Each structure stands twice: as structure tokens, then as C-alpha cells.
């Protein structure tokens, strides 16, 4: 059964209540657009964008997973205050290239050897962005124990090193 025919008064009231869509074309989507246009009349709250938070730096760990390190410099300063004057010589920086895994293996080997040989020593692996083809072991003061720079593949100068001998020499220099 067809719906009843509306009178002109009823048509005028419904036309005034409904906003006219942007186009005069009637589509299946028209009722939804009309409903959305009513919703658009309500006041919307502005969206506030928060500034992006910087990610914490990650320091490599022995087992391959990374550990978050936020303020390395502050930790180093606190450690140096606790240990006193000798703490300045007890911070060792190992800078190794990320180009090849052999750099990382040797750096971790030196780190473990120094931590076992000298109690209370702080060993930092790549605190800054490392240089290409570089394997350098130095104290925080700047005294260089080993400096192999601008090495090309196959990194023979580094691979010829006897790491136990290198570790023992560094321990002697730190203690003596």
C-alpha cells in the first residue's frame, strides 16, 4: 500500500527542517549526508597535537638485545663522583665501526675482559656515532690505547690483533 499524499503545509515544514545537500542530485547517500550535516552544525573541539617525544638511546648488550639508556653523561658524572679522583681514568670508550660484525665481537670481548680485570670500570661502546672503518679504545680523558682508523676490507690490521694481549696491556696501563 502506498503512503498517504502529504499536504503542501506538511511539505513546507519538512523542507525547512532538512538542509539542502550541496548538489541537487538525489542519491542513495543523500539521507546520510543530511544527517551528517546536522552533526556538522554542532561545535567541535579543536584537536591538539602534542610534540613528538624523542626516543631514548639504546646501548648494545651482550646477548643481542638492546637496553635503554637515557642519560649516559649524567650516569658517568655520578659514577665519577662516587669513585673520586681515580674515576677519571676508569672510564674507557670503545669506538667500533658498524660495517662488519667482527668489530662488534672484538669490542664486546674487550669490554668483558676490562670489566673482569678492573673492578668498578665503566666501559662505553659507541657513545657517539662511530667513524667508518674505525676500531679505537681510549680512556674518557682522551688517552688512546689502540687506534685503528680508516681500515678497508678485509680489516687485516684488526684481525691480526691478539685480543687477550690487548686487554692485558690496557689493564696494566689503567692500574699502573
C-alpha positions as CSV (number, residue, x, y, z in Angstrom):
1,X,0.0,0.0,0.0
2,X,1.4,3.4,-1.0
3,X,1.9,6.1,1.7
4,X,-0.6,8.9,2.0
5,X,-0.1,12.0,0.0
6,X,1.1,15.0,2.1
7,X,-0.4,18.3,2.0
8,X,1.5,21.4,1.0
9,X,1.8,22.7,4.6
10,X,3.5,19.4,5.7
11,X,5.9,19.5,2.7
12,X,6.9,23.1,3.6
13,X,7.6,22.1,7.2
14,X,9.8,19.1,6.3
15,X,11.7,21.1,3.7
16,X,12.5,23.8,6.2
17,X,13.7,21.2,8.7
18,X,16.1,19.4,6.3
19,X,19.1,21.3,4.8
20,X,19.5,21.1,1.1
21,X,22.5,19.0,0.0
22,X,25.3,20.7,-2.0
23,X,24.2,19.1,-5.2
24,X,20.6,18.9,-6.4
25,X,21.1,15.2,-7.3
26,X,19.3,12.7,-5.1
27,X,21.3,9.6,-4.4
28,X,21.1,6.7,-2.0
29,X,23.6,8.5,0.1
30,X,21.5,11.7,0.5
31,X,19.8,10.8,3.8
32,X,23.2,10.1,5.4
33,X,24.6,13.4,4.1
34,X,21.7,15.2,5.6
35,X,22.2,13.5,8.9
36,X,25.9,14.3,8.9
37,X,25.3,17.9,8.0
38,X,23.2,18.2,11.2
39,X,26.1,16.7,13.1
40,X,28.4,19.3,11.5
41,X,26.4,22.1,12.9
42,X,27.5,21.1,16.4
43,X,30.6,22.7,17.8
44,X,33.7,20.5,17.5
45,X,36.6,20.8,19.9
46,X,39.9,21.5,18.2
47,X,42.4,18.6,18.1
48,X,45.6,19.4,20.0
49,X,48.7,17.9,18.6
50,X,51.4,17.1,21.1
51,X,55.1,17.5,20.2
52,X,56.9,14.3,19.4
53,X,58.9,12.8,22.2
54,X,62.5,11.8,21.4
55,X,63.3,8.2,21.7
56,X,65.8,7.0,24.3
57,X,69.1,5.9,23.0
58,X,69.8,2.2,23.0
59,X,73.1,0.6,24.1
60,X,74.1,-2.8,22.7
61,X,74.1,-5.7,25.1
62,X,76.0,-9.0,25.0
63,X,73.0,-11.2,24.2
64,X,72.0,-9.2,21.2
65,X,69.1,-7.3,22.8
66,X,69.3,-3.6,23.4
67,X,68.9,-1.9,26.7
68,X,67.5,1.6,27.0
69,X,70.0,4.3,28.2
70,X,68.6,7.8,28.6
71,X,71.3,10.0,30.2
72,X,74.7,8.4,29.8
73,X,76.5,11.6,30.6
74,X,74.7,12.0,34.0
75,X,75.4,8.4,35.0
76,X,79.0,8.8,34.2
77,X,79.3,12.0,36.2
78,X,77.6,10.4,39.2
79,X,79.9,7.3,38.9
80,X,83.0,9.6,38.8
81,X,81.9,11.5,41.9
82,X,81.5,8.2,43.8
83,X,84.9,6.8,42.9
84,X,86.7,10.1,43.4
85,X,89.8,11.2,41.5
86,X,90.7,7.8,40.1
87,X,87.3,7.5,38.4
88,X,88.5,9.8,35.5
89,X,90.9,7.1,34.4
90,X,88.3,4.3,34.9
91,X,86.0,5.3,32.1
92,X,87.0,3.6,28.8
93,X,85.4,4.2,25.4
94,X,85.4,1.6,22.7
95,X,84.5,3.0,19.3
96,X,83.8,0.3,16.7
97,X,82.5,0.5,13.2
98,X,79.1,-0.9,12.5
99,X,80.1,-2.0,9.0
100,X,81.0,-5.6,10.0
101,X,80.2,-7.9,12.9
102,X,83.9,-8.6,13.5
103,X,84.2,-5.1,15.0
104,X,81.4,-5.7,17.4
105,X,82.7,-9.1,18.5
106,X,86.1,-7.7,19.4
107,X,84.6,-4.7,21.1
108,X,82.4,-6.9,23.3
109,X,85.4,-9.2,24.0
110,X,87.5,-6.2,25.2
111,X,84.5,-4.9,27.3
112,X,84.1,-8.2,29.1
113,X,87.9,-8.5,29.7
114,X,88.2,-5.0,31.1
115,X,85.1,-5.4,33.4
116,X,86.6,-8.7,34.8
117,X,90.2,-7.3,35.1
118,X,89.4,-3.9,36.6
119,X,86.6,-3.7,39.2
120,X,84.5,-0.6,39.0
121,X,85.5,0.4,35.5
122,X,82.9,1.9,33.1
123,X,83.2,0.7,29.5
124,X,81.1,2.6,26.9
125,X,80.5,1.1,23.4
126,X,80.0,3.8,20.8
127,X,78.7,6.7,22.9
128,X,78.7,8.8,19.7
129,X,78.2,7.9,16.1
130,X,81.3,5.8,15.1
131,X,83.6,6.6,12.2
132,X,83.7,4.3,9.3
133,X,86.4,1.5,9.4
134,X,87.4,2.6,12.9
135,X,88.3,0.4,15.9
136,X,89.6,2.6,18.8
137,X,90.0,2.0,22.5
138,X,90.6,5.1,24.6
139,X,90.1,6.5,28.1
140,X,87.5,9.1,28.7
141,X,90.3,11.7,29.1
142,X,91.5,11.0,25.5
143,X,94.5,8.7,26.1
144,X,94.4,6.2,23.2
145,X,95.2,2.6,23.9
146,X,94.6,1.4,20.4
147,X,93.6,3.4,17.3
148,X,93.0,1.7,14.0
149,X,91.4,4.2,11.6
150,X,90.2,4.2,8.0
151,X,90.6,0.4,7.6
152,X,89.4,-1.1,4.4
153,X,88.0,-4.6,3.9
154,X,89.1,-7.3,5.0
155,X,90.3,-5.4,8.1
156,X,93.5,-7.3,8.4
157,X,95.1,-4.9,10.9
158,X,92.3,-5.5,13.4
159,X,92.0,-9.3,12.7
160,X,95.8,-9.7,13.3
161,X,95.5,-8.3,16.9
162,X,95.7,-10.8,19.8
163,X,92.8,-9.6,21.9
164,X,94.0,-11.2,25.2
165,X,97.3,-9.3,24.8
166,X,95.5,-6.1,24.0
167,X,93.2,-6.5,27.1
168,X,96.1,-7.2,29.4
169,X,98.1,-4.2,28.1
170,X,95.1,-1.9,28.7
171,X,94.6,-3.3,32.2
172,X,98.3,-2.6,33.0
173,X,98.0,0.9,31.7
174,X,94.9,1.6,33.8
175,X,96.2,0.1,37.0
176,X,99.8,1.3,36.6
